[in-house]
């Protein structure tokens, strides 16, 4: 080996290792292609084999692949790409064991997290007890509610989903250890919004669902199954209301970025993505989504107001009021779908929701402590339908209110733990925002606006605690906690 330097030897070894890894990947690809033509081999076995072959890549280039899978984790917030095993007919929460692209990315990230913690000593698990105790309370109440569940297996399916949500929260809260991570997260949130907005506009132009199952879209035989005179877009989230829930939560993030001092080109890109998302939200014709967005934006403006220059403290409210007034005049005095949506006959929708709420209150009164059982709402709600209309017989769906459904299923303590979790995040975040207005604080304001929009829309939407729609909420909570706690660590170091 004379004449060969140590640096050259390392380079040679790295090239040899990469060549071997590429060879292994090629062999694995060949096995997969062969298996696709041989139905006797299980696709799950092939997936496991593929993972084993790719494992060396993940471990050796862990820093690179961590970024890749964090990006996937964020991009899949609006992409409902999943497979349900042991699916059972059920209205409400999980109907079986669910495996999604989001779950796979999360599992790999947790693996890399432990690898870097135990092998490279680069990471440690921060449990954030002030936030984790309420989450633990939610999990405990979910378990206790199973004691009297009519169908415990449905509770098990849902409990697994809630554990996934808690892991998403904990991982993202731990992921943020520097400002670069915040930028990275914001970029992928914006990319996800851009992709979803583009698909929505394409759907609106075509006038029907795109039916691209590879992106999580549900195939529809009736391409525009809308009970109104206009097409309500659904994007990749399976319905207009679910899409609106995602959009009203995410749009305050690009809105808050307008308050940062950045290059004009970057602001133009942010503005374009924001307007694309706003157009998409309008096209959902979701009244709850519209209200959630407006209140979320008002929260952003309120939290930014103190730090504005004197001139802007006058100009921005005037501009906002002018936009609201002009928009109202246009909507009221012209013929347009928004006016139609706000004034059209709802075919008894509002009345039916009130009756569903009455059923939910009866369930809560009869089971105030541990509820009727996680993910068992629709299995027993007919037992509490004391109204003359018997709404549950012809409309067998959960109450259109997240908080009532949560309380009915896991009891009042479960609701208090949930509200305590959110409330603690708001208190800690606002205390940090009052101390400055850098990138961290600006993004945090957008997250609080998004969480507010989500919570407001939750008053008129039905969703179980482990539903995919809640991933945005848990993700935003994790990012917010990560920013707050990292700022505290930085201040201690200084």
N, C-alpha and C positions, 0 to 999 in steps of 0.2 A: 504493500500500500504506500510505498515511498513516493513522494511527489504529490500526493493527494492531501489537500488540507482538510482540517476537520469540518470547515464550512461546506466544502464540496461534498464531503461524505454525507453530511446531514441532508444536503439538497438531493443527492443521489438516493438516499434512503426514503425521503419524502416522495420522490417520483415513483420509486418502486412500490411504495405503499399505496399510492393513488392508483397505480396501474392494477394492483391486485384487487383493490376495491371496485374499480370499474369492471374488471373481469367477473367478480362475484355478482355485481349488479346485472351484467349481461346474462350470466347463467340463470339468475333468478327470473329475469324477464323471459328467457326461453322457457323456463318451467311454467310460468304463468300462461304464456301463449299455448303451450302444450295442454295445460289443464283446462283451458277454455274450450278446447275441442274434445276433452275427455270428461263427460259429465259425472263419472263415478267419483271424481275427486272433489271434496267439498271446497267451496269458495272461501270458507272461513279458514280452512287449513292452508290454502294458498296465501291468504292474507297474512296469516301468522308466519309462514315461511318467508314471505317477502319482508316482513318486519325484522326477522332474525338476520337476514342478509344485509339489510340496510342499517342495522344497529351499529356496526363499526363506524359508519359515516357519522351517525348522530353523536357518538361518544367522542370521536376524534375532533370533529369540527363543531363542537357543542355550542360555541358562541354564535356561529353563523346560523345554525339550525334553530337556536332559541329565537332569534329574530324572525326567522321564516315562520315558525309556528305561532309566535305571538301575533304576527301579521294575519295568519289564517284565523286565529282565535277572534280577532277584531273584524275581519272581513265576513266571517260567517254569522255575525249578529243578525243581519237581515237574510241570510241564505239558509233556509230550512231544509238542509240536505240530510235526511235521516232514514233509518230502517227500524221498524218495530218488530221485535221477536215475540212470539206467543200473543199476537194481537187478539183482543177480546172486544166484543161489542160493548161500548161504554160511552156515555156522554159526560164530558167534564175534563178530567186530567189525563194522566198517562194511561194508555190501554194495554201496555205490555212493557217489555224491556226495550228501551230506546237507545240506539247507537247512532250518533250523528257525526258529521265531519268535525263539528265543534268539539264533541267529546273526544275524538281521536287526537285532535291537536292538543287538547287539555291534558290527556293522559301522557302524551310524549313530553310535554313541557314539565309535568310533575316528575317524570323519570329523569329528565335532564337536571331538574332542580336538585333532586337527591344526589345525583351523580356529582354535580359540581360542589355540593355541600360536603359529602363524605370523602370524595377522592381528591378534589382540588382545593378543598377548604375555602371556596370562594363565596359561598352563600350560607345563610342561616335562616331558619324559620322564625319569623316574627309573628306571634299570635295576636297581637293587638287586643289585649284582654278587654279593654273598654268597649270595643266593637264586637269581639267574638263572643262575649257572654250573652248578649241578646240573641245572636245567631244560634248559640248552643241552646238557649231557651226555646227558640223556634223548633229546633230539631227534637228536643225532649218532649215538647207538647205534641209534635207530630207523632212521635212514638207512642205517647200515652193515649192519644186519640184512637189508636188501633185497637185498644182493649174492647171497645164496644162497636167497632166497625162491622157493618153487615157483611162486607166483602173485604177481608184483610189484605188479599192479594193486590187489589187496586191501590191500597195504602202503601204496600211495599214498592210497587212500581213508582208511585209518586215520591215516596221518601228518597229513593235513589236519585231522582231528578233534583230534589232539593239539596241533597249532598253535593251534587255536581255544581249547583249554583253557589253553594258555600265555598267550594274549592276554587271556582272562578274568582270570587271575591278575594279569597286569601292569596291566591297566586298573583293577581294583578297588584294587590296592595304591597306584596313583597317585591314585585318586579321592579318597581320604581326606586332606584337608588341614586339617580342623577338626572339632571335636566334633559339630557339627550334622550332618555327613555320617555319623557313626557312628549317631546317633539315627535318621536317615533310613533307613539300611540295616536297622537292627533292626526298625523299624516294618514295612517291607515283607517282611522275613523272617517276622514274626509274621502279617501279612495272608496270606501264602502258606500258612503252616501252618493258619490258620483256614479258608481256602478248601478246602484238601485234606482237613482233618478233617471239614468239613461234608459234602463229597461222599462220604467214606468211611462216615460214619454213615448217610447216605441209602442207600448201597449195602448196608450191613449190614441195615437195616430191610427193604429190598425183597428181600434174599436172593440177589441176582444183580448182575452188572455193569450199570452205568447205560448203557453203550454210547454215550456222548456224544462223538462223534468230534471235534467242534469244540474240545473241551478236551483232546484228545490221548488219549482212551480208545480202546483197541483193541476193535473190534467182535468179539463172541464169539457163535458159533452155539450153543455149549453154555454156557448162562448161569452154571452153577456147576461148572466142570470141575475139581473138587477130589477128590483121592484120599483123602479122609477123611470123617468124619461131620459136618463143619461147614463153613460157607462161609468161605473166606479172602478177605478184601477185597483189591482190587488198586489202587483209586483211579485216578489218571491215569497211572500209571507202568508199566502193562502187565502187572504181576504182583505177587503178595503180597511176595515177597522184595525186589524193587526198591523197593516202597513202604516196607517196613520199614527198608531201608538209608537212605533219605532221612529217615525219622522218627527213627531212633536217632541220626542225626547232628545233627538240628535241635533236638530236645527239650532238650538241655543248655543251649541259649541262653535260653529262657524260665525254666528252672530257676535259672540264675545270677542272673536279674533280681530274684528274690525277696530277694536280699541287698542290693539298693539301697534307699536311703531315699527312697521316693516316696509319692505320695498313695495312700490306701487304695483309691480307685476304680480307679486305674491298676493296682494290685496285683491287684485282683479280676478285671480284664480279662485280665491276664497269667495268672492262675491258671486262668481258664476256658479260655483257648487251650491252656495246658499240659495240662490234663486232657483236652481234646478230642483233642489229639495223642497223649496216652498211651493213651486208649481206642482210637484208630485203630491204634496200634502193637500193642496186645493183640490186636485183631481180625485182624491179619495172620497170627497164629499162627506167626510166624517166630522160631524159637528163637535163631538167630544175632542177629537184631535185638534180642530181649529182652536177651541177654547184653551186646551192644554198648551198649545204653542204660544198663544197670546200671553197667557199668564207667565209662562216660562221666560219669554222675552222681557216682560215687565220686571221680573225678578233680576234678570241680567242688567237691565238699565238701572234699577234701583241700587244694586250693589256696585255699579260703576260710577254712580252719580257723584258721590263725595269726592272722588279723585279727578273729576273733570275740571277743566279750566273754567273760569267765570263765564266766558262767552259761551262755551259749549253747554253750560248748565242752563242757559236760556234757549239756545238754538235747538238743541236735541229734543227737548220736550215740545217745542213749537212744531218742529218737523214731524215728530211722531203723531201729534194731535192732528196736523194737517193731512197726513197719510190716512189716518183712521177716518176722519170726516169725509175726505174725498172718496175713499173706498165705500163708505156707507152710502153716500149719495149715488154713486154709480150702481151699487147693488140694488138699492131701493127703486130708483127711477129708470132703470133699464131692464130689458128682458134678458136674463142670464141664468145659467144652471145653478149658481150659488143662491140666488133669490128663490129659485124653484125648490132647492133642497131645504131652505129655511122655512118655506111657507107651504110646501106640499102636504097633502094628507098623509099621515104616518101609518094609516091602516091599523090603528089600535096598538101600535108599537109602544108608545109611552104608557098607555093604560096597562098593557101586559107586564111591563117592567115594574110598575107599582105593585101589581099583584104578586109578582115573583119576590119582591122585597118583603111583602107581608109574610110570605111563606118562610123566607130566610129569618125574619124576626121570631117567628114561632119556633123554628129550629134552635135558635140561640137561647130563647127563654127556657126551652125544655132541656138544653144541654149547655149551660153557660161555662162550665169549667173545661171539659175535654172535648166538647163538640160531638158530632155524629160520626167522626172518623175521617181521617185524611183521604181525600179523593173518593168519598162515598156520598157526596151531596145528592147527586141525581138518583142514587140507588134507594134513597129513603125519603126524598123530599115530598113524595105523595102522601106520606103518613102525617105530614104537618100542614097539608093543604086544606084549611078549614073554610076557605072562601066559597061562595055560592057558584063561582065561575069554574072552579076546579082547573086552574090554569095549567097545572102539571100534567094533566091528561092529554092536552093537545099541544102543549109547548114544553116538552120535557127537557129543559136546559137549565143550567145553573143561573142564579141571580146575576143580573148585569151590574155587579158591584164587587170589585175585588175584595174589599174590606169585609163585607157581609159574608161572602163565600168563605174567606179565610176564617172568620170568627165562627161560622156555623160548623166548619169542619174540625178545627183544632181548639176552639174555645176562646173566651175573652183573654186569658193570659197569653195565648199565642199572638193575638192582635196587639197586645201591649208590648210584647217583646219586639214585634215587627216595627211598630211605631217608635219604640225606644231606640232601635238600631238606626233608623233613618234620622230621628231627631238628634241623636248624638253626633252623627256625621255633619248635620247642618250647623250645630253649635260650634264644633271644632273648626269647621271650614270658615265660618264667618269671622271667628276670632283671628284666623290667619289672614283673611282678606283685608281686615282692618289695618294690618301692619304694613301693607305694601301693595304694589300693583305690577309685579313682574310677570314673566311668562307663567309661572306656577299659579299665581293668584288669578290671572286672567282666565286660564283654562279651568281653574276651580270654579270660578263664577259661572262659566258656561255649563259645567257639570251640574251645579246646583239648579240652574235654570232648567236643564234637561230632566233632572230627577223630579223637579216640581211639575213639569209638563206631564211626565209619566204618571205621577200620583194623581193629578187632577183628572186625567183621562180614565184612571182606574175607577172613578166613581160611576162610570157608565159602561164599563166593559166587564165581561165575565172571563175569569182566568183563574186556574188553580195556582197554588203557590209554587209549583215546580214547572209551570208552563214555559215553553220556549220564549214566549214574548217577554218574560221577566228577566231574560239574560241581559238585556240592555240595562235594566235597573241595577242588577247585581254587579255588572261590569263597571258601570259608572261609580257605584259606591266603592268598589275596590280601587279604582283609579284615584278617586277623591281622597280616600284614606291613605293611599301611598304617597300622594303629594303632601298632605298634612304632616304625616309622620316623618317623611324625609326632610321637610323644612325644619321640624323640631330637632332632628339629629344634626343638621347643618348649623343651627343656632347654638347647640351645645358645643360643637367643635370650635366655633368662633368665640 
